[in-house]
Amino acid sequence: MRKLSFLMSFIVSTIIPGQIMAQSLEKMQWFNEPEKWEVNNNTLNMYVTPQSDYWHISHYGFTVDDAPFLYTTYGGEFEVKVKISGDYKARFDQSGLMLRIDPENYIKAGIEFHDGKYKLSTVVTHRTSDWSVIELEKPVPFVWIKAVRRLDAVEVFYSFDDKYYIMMRNAWLQDNCPVMVGLMGACPDGNGFNAKFENFKVTHLPDMRRLKWLKENAE
């Protein structure tokens, strides 16, 4: 019992609240698992399934929900980020992060290849999808995408060095419900491509409403 108590005390004492920890990709779950993928040193490489995407109704008139998505589930507020790169070559080839409640409520953000150029892309879906882009002047070898879920909103950022982040979208997402969060690739028009995801991390954030309550009710 003494050894067990000592071990538990050691484990608890070495966990720092709010510390950023890399999630174990091997323990995450697939939705629409691709035929070819591997995890090595907590890096995911996958061959994105051809003719796959996430989109709901608007503009194109169809709904698709069949692209690869490796995810874990979080409740409450959090920050998630990942370094992405890919061999984008066909129209709409894309990879990035996705936060998903269900088929009609999700946010996906990352790099998308469109009109022969790399674009920072965000799709927000609440029954119908919308799409916003930031065109890059030239192709980049990789980009960091970060999403911060606070209350009923998600802020999406990009960075080229994991230090200086620029906001690319602020969008509503239902609060107080679990969210599937993870790594997404899609290839609506092409024959598939290689996508790489590195340094995937999720950081728990204290609930802002609770922090306010604690401040107002401090002993």
Beta strands, then each sheet from edge to edge (+ up, - down):
strand 1: 21-22
strand 2: 29-31
strand 3: 36-40
strand 4: 43-47
strand 5: 54-56
strand 6: 63-65
strand 7: 69-74
strand 8: 77-86
strand 9: 94-102
strand 10: 105-114
strand 11: 117-126
strand 12: 129-135
strand 13: 143-150
strand 14: 153-159
strand 15: 166-172
strand 16: 179-186
strand 17: 194-205
sheet 1: 1+ 17- 4+ 3-
sheet 2: 1+ 17- 8+ 13- 14+ 15-
sheet 3: 2+ 7- 16+ 9- 10+ 11- 12+
sheet 4: 5+ 6-
end
